[in-house]
């Protein structure tokens, strides 16, 4: 019996696949509006001595400063940041888990 050679299958594309267009405005909608359509910025990473923090600010104010919780995933941290930005923009409630509160000035 004669053997037939098969064409090799093309290799699957490598790298990260793009987010489907259907989910593009649903994940982190407040951060998307704040960063892409507004004038805000976010930073995520180490701020010594904090191992991982997420900060959202605009040109004038820090809207949120969060510290990553033990066993919290990056996605969960970003979701908390999204909610904190929403609170700041809609209700003027600013979340700060990094800086100690200023001492009250009682005399």
Long-range contacts (C-beta under 8 A, 24 or more apart in sequence): 28-78, 28-79, 28-81, 28-82, 29-82, 30-82, 30-83, 30-85, 30-86, 30-89, 31-56, 31-78, 31-81, 31-82, 31-85, 34-58, 34-63, 34-85, 34-89, 40-85, 42-81, 44-74, 44-77, 44-78, 47-98, 50-98, 52-77, 53-98, 54-78, 54-80, 54-81, 55-98, 56-81, 56-84, 56-85, 56-88, 61-88, 61-94, 62-94, 62-96, 63-88, 63-89, 63-94, 63-95, 64-88, 64-94, 64-95, 64-96, 65-95, 65-96, 65-97, 65-98, 65-99, 66-95, 66-97, 66-98, 67-97, 67-98
